[in-house]
């Protein structure tokens, strides 16, 4: 699910969530307050280097400021990390992914896609639920 807000709207929301004024963010990032205002109001877009500085100052990913779908996965991973979950192998990642998918299914959060995992090979085969023959 793509974030439909503009970059400026996401930047402002992230700054406010961090409880920073534009002056605070200027001090932390070194980006002038007037330019921060222009970003937030949608008058200009930041360079890649400025995007990195903003993300670092706000302690978020560039993806979250850009509204990229990867931001959702980063948030999920950050929750796991903060809760002490460590994933040290592909097998563990697959096992955790399948466990989460089972819970999501029980909560009604799964689309009509069936996923089959071959225990002998960790590749995941995805097919439409109507095509499933197992």
Helices and strands as residue ranges (DSSP letters): H 7-17, H 22-29, H 33-40, H 48-58, H 62-66, H 70-82, H 90-106, E 113-117, E 124-128, G 129-131
